[in-house]
Amino acid sequence: MVGLLTKDQPVACRRAVAMTGRNETVRMSLHEKIEGDGLTADQASAVFQEEVVRYRHMLAHQPQWIKQDVERPQIRHCR
């Protein structure tokens, strides 16, 4: 499990939505790498964890305007 590096609920909600989408993208690309490059389960897990942490750090260092509670219907009601 990877934390979102914030206790601010609106920011955490937006990051969670972004992380979920990114995780699915990485997961799907790993299936291709496992088949094409012959990655082991441990190697795939390590690659996935590295990518998730890298993306989380990128989100945590976004400009201040991204952290503002901008009204976006698809994530506004995240709890």
Order of alpha helices (4+ residues) and beta strands (2+ residues): alpha-alpha-alpha-alpha
